[in-house]
Amino acid sequence: MKRYKWMVLFISILIVSAWLYRGNTIIETTALTIQSDHIPESFDGFKIAQVSDLHNAVFGKDNHKLIEALENAEPDLIVVTGDVIDSRRTDVDVAYRFFEAAKSIAPVYYVTGNHEARLDVYATFESRIEDIGIHVLRNTSIELTKNNETVTLTGVDDPLFQQALSEEATMINQLGRALPEESNYTILLSHRPEHFSLYEQAGVDLVFSGHAHGGQVRLPFIGGLIAPHQGWLPQYTSGKYAKDETTMVVSRGLGNSLFPIRVNNPPELIVVTLEHSGE
């Protein structure tokens, strides 16, 4: 009986270990559709792949599994929403190799996260990825054009870059500087989902965010357990959130930082398809 109990315990440990390993190394691609009559007809079917919170993670040699997932998605645009590196165990070469490969798939636009804000060599890092061909959006907007129709793509820094003001005041200031006075459909890249109400007040149509790591541990029927700057049982951890005319997409991210294990929370690549819903 004792031997049987030890065998059951051993097998249980193996099963749980395999489940955790798979849940931390297999990339899950999540397909979402965003419908709006504000989306120009020329952008109907436009696909945006979101990579967030890589934190130096490597999925296969030179991240070939992540690159393969991006290739399979066939995006028109790739957005990277911060924390591509980790300030606690910095390995910028992982990011450089990822960016080199990703830019051959589609144009890549990047905004900073809180880990970049803590990085002493960030200025060198930014210069290097711009040389690679990555578009860095730091409190600025650009226009994406198809068939003479445009959408506005805006990116804001993580508020940790400006520590003189509160995070909320910093974000309000940055949104005011970055967003044009008049625009068509507006897409915002911002690392922090907890400022959703500010994005909605600014009149943004679609937000791509990350930072919450899916709540790290996802509980059935409850969702994420804990997230940075949101605490226990956070409100914004995964998927779509909508208020009035604003929709926010929050990625569970790909890597880990302080807590090294995800539970019931696989690494995620998000692929959003825009859909013009007007007549």
N, C-alpha and C positions, 0 to 999 in steps of 0.2 A: 504493500500500500504506500509506504514511504517513497519507494522508487517510482511508483506511478505518479505521485504528487510532484516529485522533482521533474519528471519527464513533462508533465502538463505545464509546469512553471517554465521550463526551458523552451518548450514549443511556443508558449504564449509570449515569452520575451522575444523570440525570433520573429513572430508574426508582427508584434508591435514595432519592433526595430525596422522591419522591412516596410511597414506602412509609413513610418516616420521618414525613412530614407526616401521612399518614392514621393512622399508629400513635400519634400524639400528639394528635390532634384528634377522632377518632371514638370515642364512648363505647360500650363493650361492656357489655351487661347480662348478668350471670351469675345464673342461677336455681339455687338450692340448696334441698334439702329436708332438714329436720332431723326425724328420727323419735325418739320417746321415749314410753314408757308413763308418764313423769312429766308430760307435757304434758296439761293438763286437756282433756276432750272439747270443751268450749266453745271452746277455742283451736285446734281442729283446722281447718286451712286458713288460720290467721291469717298475714298476710304482713307482713314487716318489710323495708323498703328501707334499705340502708346507704350513706351518703355519707361518704367519708373523704379526708383529705389534699387538700382542694380547693386550698389554697395560692394563693388569689386567681385561679385559672384561670377563664377565661370561654369557654364553648362557645356561640357565637352571642350576639346582643345580649341583655344581661341574663340570660345563661345559659339562654336559652329551650330549647336542645337538651337540657340536663340536666333542666330542669323538665318538658319533654315526655316524656323517658324515665321520670321519676318518675310522671307522670300515667298513662302506658301501663302501668306496673307495678301500678297500683291498690292501693297498700299500705294496711294498716290503721295502720301506724306507720312513721315515718321516724326513723332514728338517725344522728347525725352524730358520728363518733368521732375528733374532734380535727384540729388544723392546718387549720381552715377558712380561716385567714389565714396569711400568711408574714411572719415577723419581719424578714426581710432586705429586703423590698420591700412594706411593709404597705399594703394598700388595703382598709380596713374596709368601704367602700361596696359592694364586690363581695359580701361576706358578707351585709351587710344586705339587699341586693336579692334574694339567693338565699333567705334565711330568709323574707322577706316573701312570696315566691311559694310556697315549699315548705309553709308552714303552712296554705295553703288546700287542700292535697292531703290531708294527714293530720297528726295531732299529731306535733310534732318534739321529740325529746329529744337533748341535746347534752352531750358531755364535752370537756374540754380536751386539747390536745396540747402537745408541748414548745415549739412556736412561740408558742402563747398564753402560756406561762410566761415567755417572754422579752420579751413585749410590755409596754411601759411604760404603755400606756393600757388594759390589760386590764380593769380595774374598770369603766371607762366603757363598754367594748365589751360586757361582760356585762350591765350595766344596760340598755343599749340593746336587746340581743336579747331580754331578758326582757320589755321593754315591747312588742316586736313580737309576743310570744306564744310564745317558745321556752322549753321546759322545760330548765333547766340543772341537771344532776346533779353535785354536787361532794361526793363521799364520802357519798352518801346513797342511800336506796332509796324506791321508791314501789310501790304495788300497782296492777296493771292488772286490771280486773274485767269478766267477761262471764258473764251468766246465773248470778251468785252464785259463780262460780269465779274464782280469781285466779292470776296469776303475778307474781313479784317482778322489777322492773326496777331495777337498781343501776348507779350511775355513779361512777367514781373519777377524781380529778385525775391528770394526768401527774405523775410523781414529782419532776420538776424544780421544781415549786412549793414543795417542802420540801427544801431543800438541806442542812439540818443533819444528816440521816441518809443512809445509803447508799440507793440506789434500791430495793434489795430490802427493807430495813427499812422504808422509807417505804411501799412497796406493801403489805407485811404489815399495817402499822399502819392504812392506809386501808381495806383490805378488812375488817379487824376492826371498824372504826367504821361502815362503810357497810352491811355485810350483816346482816340481822336474824338473831336466834338461831334462829328457826324460820321456814321459809317453804315454799311449794310450789315449782313450777318456777322457777328463778332465771336471769335473763338479765343479764349484766354487760357494760357498755360501758367499755372501757379501751383507751387509745391504743396501749399497748405490747404486742406479741405475745411478746416475749422472756421475759415473766414467766408463761408458760403453766403451768409447774409450780406456781406459787403460786396461780393460779386453780383448778387441779385440787385442790390441798390444801385450799382454802377451801370446796370442795364446790359450786362453781358448775356449773350444767347447760350453759349456752350463753354463749359470750363473743363479742362483736364487737370486732375490733381492726383496726389499720391500720399506719401508721408506716413499714413496710418498703418502700413504693413498688414492691412486686412484685419487689424485687431490682434495680430500675432497668433492668438488661439481663437478659433471660431467654434462657438457652441451651438448645437442644434437648436433651432427656433429662437435663438437669442442674437447671434451674430458675434462680432468681435469682442474680445475680452478687455483689451487695454491698448491704447494708442498714444503716441507722443502728443503732448499739448491738448489731449482730450481726456486723458485719464481712464478710469474704469468704465466699462460698458459705453464706449464712445458712440457718438451719433453717426459719424461719417467714416465708413471703413471700406466699403466695396460696392461697386455697381453705380446705378443712376439715382440721382436725387433731383427733384424738380420743385420749383416754386415760381409761380406766375410764368414769365417767359424765359426763365433761366433754368438750364439743366446742367448739373455737374456730374462728371464721370470720375469716380475714384478708383484708381488701380490698387490692387493688393500688393503690387510691387513684385520684385524678383529675388532680392537678396535679403539678408538679415544684418543687424548691427549689434547692439548691446546684448540682446537675447538671441542666441544662435539657432534656435529651432522653431519652426512653424508647426502648428498642430491643426489638422483639418483645414489647411489654408495653403494650397499649392501656389508656387510662384506663377505670376500671371502676366500674359501679354494681352492687351486689349486691342481690338480692331473695331473701330466705329465707322459705320456707313451712313453718310448724310442722305436724307431723302426729302426731296421737295414735295410738300403735301398740298400745295395750292392747286387751283384748277387752271 
